[in-house]
Structure formats: C-alpha cells, structure tokens
Amino acid sequence: MNRVDNLSLILQALSLEILFKDYNNSDLMEELQKQDMQYFEKMIKNQEEILNILKGKE
C-alpha cells in the first residue's frame, strides 16, 4: 500500500509540473500573439502612409 501511495504522490507531482509548464507556454503564446498583432498593425499603418505619399506625387 505504501508503494502505491508513493507512486501516486510522484505522479501527482509530475502532473503538476506539466500543468505549470503548459500554463507558462500559454502565457508565452498570448504575448507572442499580442506582439504579432501590434507588429502587423504598424506594418499596415506604414504601408498606408507610403501609399498616401505615392498618391501625392502622382
């Protein structure tokens, strides 16, 4: 019975470690998506400014 309890404790600890790693990965992915969105918005703004400059020269 003691072996089962020890094994159960080890498995629970491993499960908790996996859960924490997944949580950290989720936070990282959210931050990367936020940065991607900001980057793309800035790219679109810059392209619009370039188009406006080019239209003004025509």
C-alpha positions in Angstrom: 0.0 0.0 0.0 2.9 2.4 0.8 4.3 1.9 -2.7 1.0 2.8 -4.3 0.8 6.0 -2.1 4.4 6.9 -3.0 3.8 6.3 -6.7 0.6 8.3 -6.6 2.5 11.2 -5.0 5.2 11.1 -7.6 2.6 11.0 -10.4 0.7 13.9 -8.9 3.9 16.0 -8.7 4.7 15.2 -12.4 1.2 16.1 -13.4 1.5 19.5 -11.5 4.9 20.2 -13.2 3.3 19.5 -16.6 0.4 21.8 -15.7 2.8 24.6 -14.8 4.8 24.2 -18.0 1.6 24.4 -20.0 0.5 27.5 -18.2 3.8 29.2 -18.9 3.5 28.2 -22.6 0.0 29.6 -22.8 1.2 32.9 -21.4 4.1 33.0 -23.8 1.8 32.3 -26.8 -0.6 35.0 -25.7 2.3 37.5 -25.5 3.6 36.5 -28.9 0.2 36.8 -30.5 -0.2 40.3 -29.0 3.2 41.3 -30.3 2.4 39.9 -33.8 -0.9 41.9 -33.8 0.9 45.1 -32.9 3.6 44.5 -35.5 1.1 43.8 -38.3 -0.9 46.9 -37.3 2.2 49.0 -37.5 3.1 47.5 -40.9 -0.4 48.3 -42.3 -0.1 51.9 -41.0 3.3 52.3 -42.6 2.0 50.9 -45.9 -0.9 53.3 -45.8 1.5 56.2 -45.2 3.7 55.1 -48.1 0.6 54.8 -50.4 -0.5 58.3 -49.4 2.9 59.7 -50.2 3.0 57.9 -53.6 -0.6 59.2 -54.4 0.5 62.7 -53.6 3.4 62.6 -56.1 1.1 61.5 -59.0 
